Amino acid sequence: MLLACKSGRKLPDISGIRVPLQVLHYEQDFFSIDTNQLNTSLFALSKKYGGFHADFVYNILGTSKTDEAINIRSFIQSYQPLYTDANRLSGINNVAETVQTGFTYLHYYFPNYKLPTKFITFIGPINSYASIITTDAVAVGLQLFLGANHPLYKTEQTQALYPAFISRKFDPDYIPVSVLNTVIDDLYPNKSLGESLIVQMVEAGKRLYLLDAVLPSVADTLKIGYTAVQLKDAFSNERNIWSYFVQADILYKGDPELTRDFMNEGPYTAALGPNSPGRIGLFVGWQIVKKWMDKNPSTTLQGLMEKNPAKLFEESKYKP
């Protein structure tokens, strides 16, 4: 469900921009290798996938030259059922097209940034990456996008890693958001950790605003990770939420135990009760940034991302 959280900015014409994006399915080649001719098979993968193959084997699988053969054979045997399920996923090409459109908008706004030219899918360990940037590619771990109701996510072991409020987002629809967030973090590494709560909120809001600009057709519920009901309630209670922050006098405090209650994943925001969504600081930061941008419509997205978050908040005069 698309709940409007739009900036009101006019979309640019990107019809004349061509951003190449080759779609490659590493998992299909990897799970088809001849384990009796492992060295030959791995060499072929290395030739086809370049730097990503080394990243997968040594960083994602966490293997080494000495135990490479044992680890790879064991992983293929253990994760074969997941590979079978991933092959049943529909719409991955549509997902790649959405990512490519996002890259096209990103190129329009940030023409000097070198975008990945390959979109690689893979299957990694359940506790590994959802999306990463490697050499000239962005890679997506399908093990975390098999659909929220996949039996693997319901097991006690997986729930210990990814509780239901996280695993409900393990759906292919979240792939473009995951990918573009990864690219945005590469473009503008987040340096707000340890800063005051308001700085972290605004910095998160800037990123959501940019994500909205490059994925304008993607539902806002997917971008912020709320259900439709949670996002609707957040808007309905925006004034009350802001009143809590002001009355509690916590905006300029940077205690990690305090800030994580409002910025980290959670089933809800403890201070606001079990009916509130988690990460409420992201929602408020998003609204602050939108208000500031409404007052400064000539500001480029590059200008927004480089704007001091504390000054942005002061200038926004945010008061829902």
C-alpha positions as CSV (number, residue, x, y, z in Angstrom):
1,M,0.0,0.0,0.0
2,L,1.4,3.3,-1.1
3,L,1.0,5.9,1.6
4,A,2.0,9.3,0.4
5,C,5.1,10.7,2.1
6,K,6.2,12.5,-1.0
7,S,8.3,15.6,-1.1
8,G,6.3,17.3,-3.7
9,R,9.4,17.8,-5.9
10,K,8.9,17.5,-9.6
11,L,10.5,14.4,-11.0
12,P,13.3,15.1,-13.5
13,D,13.3,13.8,-17.0
14,I,15.7,10.8,-17.1
15,S,14.6,9.5,-20.4
16,G,17.8,10.5,-22.1
17,I,20.1,8.9,-19.5
18,R,21.3,5.4,-20.0
19,V,22.7,3.6,-17.0
20,P,23.8,0.0,-17.9
21,L,23.1,-2.7,-15.4
22,Q,23.9,-6.3,-16.3
23,V,21.9,-8.9,-14.3
24,L,23.8,-12.0,-13.2
25,H,22.7,-14.9,-11.1
26,Y,25.7,-16.2,-9.3
27,E,23.8,-18.7,-7.2
28,Q,22.7,-20.5,-10.4
29,D,26.3,-21.0,-11.5
30,F,27.6,-21.7,-8.0
31,F,25.1,-24.4,-7.1
32,S,25.7,-26.0,-10.5
33,I,29.4,-26.5,-10.2
34,D,31.0,-29.9,-10.4
35,T,32.3,-30.5,-6.9
36,N,34.5,-33.3,-8.3
37,Q,36.3,-30.7,-10.5
38,L,36.2,-28.0,-7.9
39,N,39.3,-26.0,-8.9
40,T,38.3,-25.9,-12.6
41,S,34.7,-24.9,-11.7
42,L,35.9,-22.1,-9.3
43,F,38.3,-20.8,-11.9
44,A,35.4,-20.5,-14.4
45,L,33.3,-18.7,-11.8
46,S,36.2,-16.3,-11.1
47,K,36.5,-15.5,-14.8
48,K,32.8,-14.8,-15.2
49,Y,32.2,-12.9,-12.0
50,G,35.5,-11.2,-11.4
51,G,36.1,-9.7,-7.9
52,F,32.7,-10.8,-6.6
53,H,33.6,-14.4,-6.7
54,A,36.6,-13.8,-4.4
55,D,34.4,-11.7,-2.1
56,F,31.8,-14.5,-2.0
57,V,34.2,-17.3,-1.2
58,Y,36.5,-15.5,1.3
59,N,34.3,-12.7,2.8
60,I,30.7,-14.0,2.6
61,L,31.4,-17.7,3.1
62,G,34.4,-16.8,5.3
63,T,36.5,-19.6,4.0
64,S,40.2,-19.7,3.4
65,K,42.5,-21.4,0.9
66,T,43.2,-24.3,3.3
67,D,39.6,-25.2,3.9
68,E,38.1,-23.9,0.7
69,A,37.1,-27.2,-0.8
70,I,35.5,-28.6,2.4
71,N,33.6,-25.4,3.2
72,I,32.2,-25.0,-0.3
73,R,31.0,-28.6,-0.6
74,S,29.4,-28.3,2.8
75,F,27.7,-25.1,2.0
76,I,26.3,-26.4,-1.3
77,Q,24.9,-29.4,0.4
78,S,23.4,-27.5,3.3
79,Y,21.9,-24.6,1.3
80,Q,20.7,-26.6,-1.7
81,P,17.0,-26.4,-0.5
82,L,17.3,-22.6,-0.3
83,Y,18.7,-22.4,-3.8
84,T,15.7,-24.4,-5.0
85,D,13.3,-22.0,-3.3
86,A,15.2,-19.0,-4.6
87,N,14.8,-20.4,-8.1
88,R,11.0,-20.2,-7.6
89,L,11.1,-16.5,-6.9
90,S,9.2,-14.5,-9.5
91,G,9.8,-10.9,-10.4
92,I,13.6,-10.7,-9.8
93,N,14.0,-9.1,-13.3
94,N,11.4,-6.5,-12.4
95,V,13.2,-5.9,-9.2
96,A,16.4,-5.3,-11.2
97,E,14.6,-2.9,-13.4
98,T,13.5,-0.9,-10.4
99,V,17.1,-0.8,-9.2
100,Q,18.2,0.3,-12.6
101,T,15.7,3.1,-12.6
102,G,16.9,4.1,-9.1
103,F,20.5,4.2,-10.4
104,T,19.3,6.4,-13.3
105,Y,17.8,8.9,-10.9
106,L,21.0,8.7,-8.8
107,H,23.1,9.4,-11.8
108,Y,21.0,12.4,-12.6
109,Y,21.5,13.8,-9.1
110,F,25.1,12.7,-8.6
111,P,26.7,12.4,-12.1
112,N,30.2,12.0,-10.7
113,Y,29.4,9.0,-8.6
114,K,30.6,5.7,-10.2
115,L,27.6,3.4,-10.1
116,P,27.8,-0.4,-10.2
117,T,27.3,-1.8,-13.6
118,K,26.3,-5.3,-12.5
119,F,23.4,-6.6,-10.4
120,I,24.4,-9.9,-9.0
121,T,22.2,-12.2,-7.0
122,F,23.7,-14.9,-4.7
123,I,22.8,-17.1,-1.8
124,G,24.9,-16.7,1.3
125,P,24.8,-17.9,4.9
126,I,21.6,-16.9,6.7
127,N,23.6,-14.5,8.9
128,S,25.4,-12.8,6.0
129,Y,24.6,-9.7,3.9
130,A,21.4,-8.6,2.3
131,S,23.2,-6.3,-0.2
132,I,26.8,-5.3,-0.7
133,I,28.9,-3.3,-3.1
134,T,31.8,-5.1,-4.6
135,T,34.2,-3.8,-7.3
136,D,31.8,-2.9,-10.2
137,A,28.8,-4.7,-8.9
138,V,26.0,-4.5,-6.3
139,A,25.1,-8.0,-5.0
140,V,22.0,-9.2,-3.3
141,G,21.8,-12.1,-0.9
142,L,18.5,-13.9,-1.8
143,Q,18.7,-15.9,1.5
144,L,17.2,-12.8,3.1
145,F,14.5,-12.1,0.5
146,L,12.7,-15.5,0.1
147,G,9.3,-14.1,1.3
148,A,8.3,-13.3,4.9
149,N,6.5,-16.6,5.3
150,H,9.4,-18.8,4.3
151,P,9.7,-21.7,6.8
152,L,13.4,-20.9,7.4
153,Y,12.5,-17.6,8.9
154,K,10.1,-19.3,11.3
155,T,12.6,-21.6,12.9
156,E,13.8,-20.9,16.4
157,Q,17.4,-20.5,15.3
158,T,16.6,-17.9,12.6
159,Q,14.2,-16.0,14.9
160,A,17.0,-15.6,17.4
161,L,18.9,-13.8,14.6
162,Y,16.0,-12.1,13.0
163,P,12.8,-11.7,15.1
164,A,9.5,-11.4,13.4
165,F,9.6,-7.6,13.2
166,I,12.7,-7.9,11.1
167,S,12.0,-11.1,9.1
168,R,8.6,-9.8,8.0
169,K,10.6,-7.5,5.6
170,F,12.4,-10.5,4.0
171,D,10.5,-10.1,0.8
172,P,11.7,-9.4,-2.7
173,D,9.8,-6.1,-2.7
174,Y,12.4,-4.8,-0.2
175,I,15.4,-5.5,-2.5
176,P,15.4,-2.1,-4.3
177,V,15.3,-0.3,-0.9
178,S,18.2,-2.5,0.4
179,V,20.3,-1.9,-2.7
180,L,19.8,1.8,-2.9
181,N,20.4,2.2,0.8
182,T,23.7,0.4,0.4
183,V,24.6,2.7,-2.5
184,I,23.6,5.8,-0.6
185,D,25.7,4.7,2.4
186,D,28.7,4.3,0.0
187,L,28.0,7.7,-1.5
188,Y,27.6,9.4,1.9
189,P,28.9,7.3,4.8
190,N,26.9,7.9,7.9
191,K,29.0,9.7,10.4
192,S,26.3,10.6,12.9
193,L,26.7,7.6,15.2
194,G,27.5,8.9,18.7
195,E,26.1,12.4,17.9
196,S,23.0,13.8,19.6
197,L,19.6,12.3,18.9
198,I,18.4,15.1,16.8
199,V,21.6,14.9,14.6
200,Q,21.0,11.2,14.1
201,M,17.3,11.7,13.3
202,V,18.0,14.4,10.7
203,E,20.8,12.5,9.1
204,A,18.5,9.5,8.8
205,G,15.8,11.8,7.4
206,K,18.2,13.1,4.8
207,R,18.8,9.5,3.6
208,L,15.1,8.7,3.5
209,Y,14.5,11.9,1.5
210,L,17.2,10.9,-1.0
211,L,15.8,7.3,-1.1
212,D,12.4,8.8,-1.9
213,A,13.9,10.8,-4.7
214,V,15.6,7.9,-6.4
215,L,12.8,5.4,-5.8
216,P,9.7,7.6,-6.4
217,S,7.5,4.7,-7.4
218,V,8.3,2.5,-4.5
219,A,5.9,2.5,-1.5
220,D,6.9,4.6,1.5
221,T,6.0,1.6,3.7
222,L,8.9,-0.3,2.0
223,K,11.3,2.6,2.3
224,I,10.8,3.1,6.1
225,G,10.0,-0.5,6.8
226,Y,6.6,0.2,8.5
227,T,3.3,-1.6,7.8
228,A,0.6,0.5,6.2
229,V,-1.1,0.8,9.6
230,Q,2.1,1.9,11.4
231,L,2.8,4.6,8.9
232,K,-0.7,5.9,8.9
233,D,-0.7,6.0,12.8
234,A,2.7,7.7,12.8
235,F,1.3,10.5,10.7
236,S,-1.8,10.7,12.8
237,N,0.2,11.0,16.0
238,E,3.1,13.1,14.6
239,R,2.3,16.0,17.0
240,N,2.1,13.7,20.0
241,I,5.4,12.0,19.1
242,W,7.1,15.3,18.7
243,S,5.7,16.6,22.0
244,Y,7.2,13.6,23.7
245,F,10.7,14.4,22.4
246,V,10.4,18.0,23.4
247,Q,9.0,17.4,26.9
248,A,11.4,14.6,27.6
249,D,14.3,17.0,26.7
250,I,16.3,14.3,24.9
251,L,16.9,15.9,21.5
252,Y,20.4,17.1,22.3
253,K,21.5,14.0,24.2
254,G,23.8,11.4,22.6
255,D,23.7,8.6,25.2
256,P,23.8,5.4,23.0
257,E,21.4,3.6,25.3
258,L,18.9,6.5,24.8
259,T,19.4,7.0,21.0
260,R,19.1,3.3,20.1
261,D,15.6,3.2,21.5
262,F,14.5,5.6,18.8
263,M,17.0,4.8,16.0
264,N,17.4,1.0,16.0
265,E,15.2,-1.8,14.8
266,G,12.6,-2.9,17.3
267,P,9.1,-4.3,17.5
268,Y,8.0,-0.8,18.8
269,T,9.5,2.3,20.4
270,A,9.6,1.5,24.1
271,A,9.1,5.1,25.3
272,L,5.9,5.4,23.2
273,G,4.2,2.1,23.9
274,P,3.6,-1.2,22.1
275,N,1.3,0.4,19.5
276,S,4.1,2.6,18.2
277,P,6.4,1.5,15.3
278,G,10.1,1.0,15.9
279,R,12.8,3.4,14.8
280,I,10.4,6.4,15.2
281,G,13.4,8.7,15.0
282,L,13.7,7.9,11.3
283,F,10.1,8.9,10.7
284,V,10.4,12.2,12.6
285,G,13.8,13.0,10.9
286,W,12.1,12.4,7.6
287,Q,9.4,14.9,8.3
288,I,11.9,17.5,9.5
289,V,13.9,17.2,6.3
290,K,10.8,17.5,4.2
291,K,9.8,20.6,5.9
292,W,13.2,22.1,5.4
293,M,13.3,21.2,1.8
294,D,9.8,22.7,1.3
295,K,11.3,25.9,2.5
296,N,14.4,25.6,0.4
297,P,13.2,24.1,-2.9
298,S,16.2,25.2,-4.9
299,T,18.5,23.1,-2.8
300,T,20.0,20.2,-4.7
301,L,20.1,16.7,-3.2
302,Q,23.9,17.1,-3.0
303,G,23.4,20.3,-1.1
304,L,20.9,18.5,1.2
305,M,23.2,15.7,2.0
306,E,26.1,18.1,2.8
307,K,23.9,20.3,5.0
308,N,24.8,20.3,8.7
309,P,22.0,18.3,10.3
310,A,21.9,20.5,13.5
311,K,21.5,23.6,11.4
312,L,19.0,22.0,9.2
313,F,16.8,21.2,12.2
314,E,17.1,24.8,13.6
315,E,16.2,26.3,10.2
316,S,13.3,23.9,9.6
317,K,11.3,25.4,12.5
318,Y,9.7,22.0,12.7
319,K,6.5,21.9,14.8
320,P,3.8,19.5,13.6
